[in-house]
C-alpha cells in the first residue's frame, strides 16, 4: 500500500493502573504519601538584562510538594497491569477506498499471527518490557535518587524479587531466569496463547539512604491556565473538596500516573536509525521530548512501516518496532484524508 487507511487506531495491549505511593513505616505498615500545597519565598533565577527589570530578588511562588512522613524509613510504589492479545489491537480501520481497509486489516492480522508463531521477535519485545519492569525505570526520578530498590513481581501465585538498582536501564541482553519467566507471561498474553487474564502485581520498596520527611516525585500535571506565581501541580487522588490558599494545605495523596508508567515500560526502542546507546520510548515518529527531536522520519516511521507489513522480515528490527507500536496503541492520523 502507498499509505495506511485514513482512519486507523489501535487499542493499547497493556492495561495499567496508577502507581500508588506509600510511606514505609518502622513497624512494617504503610500509609499514603500526602501532597501539601504551600507558598515558598524563592529567588529570581534569570539571565542578563532581564534581571534589571525586576525590582527585588525575591520570587514568591505557590507549589505542591509530596514528602514522606517524618517517621518513614522508605517509599513503596504499587501498580498492576494486564496484558491483552494483540489480535484485539486493531480498533478502527476505514478509508474512502474500502479495498485499502480490507487489505490493511488482513496484513495486520497476518503479521500478528506470524509473530506469535515464529516466537523470537515478539519474545524479544516481551523481554524488553520485562526488563523495564524489573529495573524499575517506571519510578523515574525516585529511582535516580534511590540508594537501593527491591521490586516484587507477582503473578499466577508466584512471587519474584529483583534488586532493581543493579539492573541496567540501557541494556536489553543477559536476562536473568526470573526476567525470562516474566517475559514468558507477557508473550503468552500478547500472543493470545492462553485464555483468561494475564495480570501482574508490581511493588517497589525504595531506600533513599536516609529516613524521614524526604521529597518524593509523583507525576506532574499540565495546567493550561496556571495561576500567576503557581509553579507546580502534582498528580493526586483523594482530593479534598475545598482548599484554602492562605495556608499550607493537604490537597490529596501522591501517585504516578498510568501513562507515565506506560511511557517508561515502552522505552525499549534501540532500533531507530540514529541509535546512540540510549533507548527511547516507542512512538510512531520516534518523538522524544528530552531531545526535542523526531528520531523516526520517512521510511523508519510507523506510518511507512505499517504500509508494508507484508514485506517485513518478522525477525527484523523494523518488525519488532511495529509490534511494539501495536502494543502501545494509538490513533494514526492521515491528516486531510
Secondary structure, 3 states (H helix, E strand, C coil): CCCCCCEEEECCCEEECCEEEEEEECCCCEEECEEEEEEEEEECCCCHHHHHHCCCCEEEEEEEEEECCCCEEEEEEEEEEEECCHHHCEEEEECCCHHHHHHHHHHHHHHHHHHHHHCHHHHHHHHHHHHHHHCCHHHCHHHHCCCEEEEEEEECCEEEEEEHHHCCCCCCCCCCHHHHHHHHHHHHHHHCCCCCCEEEEEEEEEECCCCCCCEECCCECCCCCCCCCEEECECEECCCCCCCCCCCEEEEEEEECHHHHHHHHCCCECCCCCCCCCCECCCCCCEECCCCEECCCHHHCHHHHHCCHHHCCCCCHHHHHHHHHHHHCEEEECCCC
